[in-house]
Amino acid sequence: MKQVNLYEAKTHLSALVEEAAAGGEIIIAKNGKPYARLVAIPEAAKRPPRQFGQWGRDYGWQAPEVFPETTPEEIALWEDGPVFPPDDP
């Protein structure tokens, strides 16, 4: 266990993080009193990297192989239809 003061921890933070990741434990002190402990995160707490397309495989959802054809009526509604339809109940 290594103890460093706050100023030294700010100055050499990257080196201290590497030391903690290698298995060390660093105590950060202010005016000689321990304030924080720098340790590595356990492997169980680390997340695996995200992979594209995992949602569908994990939840049973998949995109269809063939999408339905767009009818001429649907195209006309998209191209010529009103931006805001009337408020008829």
Secondary structure, DSSP 8 states (H G I E B T S, - for coil): -EEEEHHHHHHTHHHHHHHHHTT--EEEEETTEEEEEE----GGGS-----TTHHHHHHT----SS-----HHHHHHHHHS-SS-----
